[in-house]
Amino acid sequence: ALPNRKGNELIFRFIRICALLGQFGLVIEGLTLYFPPWRPLIFFPNWGVYISLFAFLFMTVSSFLPDETDNQKRIHKISYTLFEIAWTSQCVITIFFWLVLIWSFWPKLTISPGLSLYIVETHSYSMIFLCFDFCMSNMIFATKHIFFALIPPILYMIESMILSLRFNIIAYPILTWKDWLSPIIAVVLLALFLLSFFLGRYIGNKKQQKEE
């Protein structure tokens, strides 16, 4: 996406590079805190970290490529879709954690300072930089991409169900898949993902109207 105002290209690229390096840092930090290496994927915020990593990777590369070339157009289109997916996931991750899950996780945050910092980072860092990027770019969410935005939560819920019912590994107390409440929570969460996507679409459309 292009900056809204001339002269902001360097700031725009700098923010994306910082975001990308930060995402790499979160991935490495998560791998050092959890063992075995696949264990971070038990928790959806770590999915958000990987999604955001790829989003910022493609967006950063896109911002350095010459405009209107075939490669730039191709990578630009991929970065748009990844941004929509990352925004949708990170909105739910950030809001749901700080408004709902923080109360059940709060006692655990005082046990391990390193893990506590990582938990705070995975529930805030990516969203902060996505907001910065959204403010400086001309992103317009495409309704036809909503299916892509719903793929991560659907896959995660399938994984969560298998881990809980087959291996008795429960990531979240409210999503055990062993009571009638879990399917309701799952539907509510999917509705939140839909709302997050359309929130991004609403913001993008409003920005475009102001610029016109």
N, C-alpha and C positions, 0 to 999 in steps of 0.2 A: 504494500500500500504506500502511496505517496504522502509526504507531509502536506498539511493543509496550507502552510505559509512558506514562501520562499525564504531561504536562508536557514531553515531548520533541519536541513539534510544531515549535517554533522551530528547535531544533538539526537536526531532520530536514530541514526546508526549507532551512536554511542550507547543509547538506552537499550537497544536491541542486543548489542554485544554484552553489556553488563547483565542483562536478563539471561542470555544464553550461558554465560560463564557461571552465573548463580545456579542455574538449573543443573549444570554439570556438577557443581559443588554439592547440591542436594542429593543427586544420584550417588555420588561417592560417599557422602556422609551416611546415607541410608544403608549402603552396602557394608559399611564398617560397624554400624550399630546392630544390624540384624544378621543372624546366621541360622540356616544356610542362606545363600544369596537370593533365592526366590522368595524368602519370607516377607520382604517388604510388600509384595503384591497381595498379601492377605488384606491389607488396608487400602481402601480406595484412594486416599490422598496421595499415595505413592504412584498409583496409576496416573493421577493428575500431574505429578512431577514429570513422568516420562512423556505424557502427551504434550505438556507445555515445553519440554525440552525439544521435541521434534518440531513443534510449532515455531519456536523462536529460532531454531536452526534454519528452517526453510525461509522464514521471514527475514532473517539476517542476510542469508545468501541472496535472496531476491532484491534486497535494498542496495546491494553492491553491483548487481548485474546491469549492463546497459539496457535502457528502456526499449520496449517494443521488439526485442529479439525473441526468437522462438523459445530459447531456453528460459529467458526471463518470464515470458508469458506462462510457460508450463509450470515453473517453480512458483510463480506468483499465484496461480490458481490453486496449487496444492497448499501453499501457505495460508490462503484465505480459508480453505476448508478446515485446516488444522487449527487456525485461530478460533473458528466457530466452535469446534469440538472442545478446545481448551477452555474457552470462555464459559461455555455451558457447564462443563465439569467443575471448574474452579469456583464459579458462583455458588453452586450447591455445596461444595466442599467447605468453602469459607463461611458462608452464612449458617449452614447446618451445624458446623462445629461450634462456632462462637455463640450461637443462640440456644443450641439443644445439648450437644454432646459434651461441652466444656464442664458441665456440672458433674457428670459421671467420671470424666477423666481428671478432674482437678486434683483428687488425692494422689494419683499416680504421677502428676507433674512434679511433685516435691521429692520424689524418691531418687530419680536420676536426672541431674542437671543437663547432661548431654542429650539424653533422649527428650527431655522437656523442651530444650531449645529446638531440636529437630521437629518435634510435633508442632510447635508454634510456627516454624518456618514453612512447613509443608501446608499449613492452613492459612497462609497470608502472603508469602513472598511472591508466588506466581501470579496471584490475583492483582497485587499491587502493580507489577510490571505490565500485565495485560491491560489494566486500566490506563496506564501511561501510554501504551502503544495505541490503544483505542482512541484516546484523546488527540493524538498527533496524526492519525491516519484516516483514510476515507473508507473504512470497512463498512460494507452493507451486507447484512446477513441474508442469504438466499433461502427461501422457505423450502426449496427442494433438497437442501442439505440437512434438514432436521433429522433425517434417518441416520446420517453419519454421527450426529451429535448424541444420539441415543444408543449407539453401539457399545461404547464403554460401560455405561451403567448396566445395560442388559447382560453383557458378558460377565461383569463383576458379580451380579446377583446370581448368575448360574454357578460361578466359582464359589461364592459364599454358601450357596445351598449344598454343593457337593462337599465342601470342607466341613460344614456343620454336621450333615447327616451321615457322611461316610467316615470322617476322621475326628469328629467331635471338636473341631477347631472353630471357635466362635470369635469373630473380630469385634462385633458390636453387640452389647446386651439387648438392644432393641431389635436385632435381626438374627434370631437364632434358628428360624425355620422349623421350630419345634412347637410353635403355638399358633393360634389363630391370628395373633397380632402381626406377625412377620409379613404375610402377604399384603396386609393393609398398609404397613409401613413401606413396602416395596412399591405399591401403586402410588402412594403419596410422594415418594422420592422421584419416581418417573415423572409425575406431574410437575415437581419442582424443576426437573431438568428441562421440561417443555417451557415452563415459565421463564427460566434463565435464558433459553435460546431466544424467545420472543422479546425478552427485555433487551438483549443485544440488538435485535432487529429494530426495536422501537428507538433505541438510542442512536443507532446508525442513521435511521431515516430522519430523525429530528435534526441531527447534525447536518445532513445533506440539505434539508430545507433551509436552515439558517445560512449555509454557505451560498445558496442560490439567491 
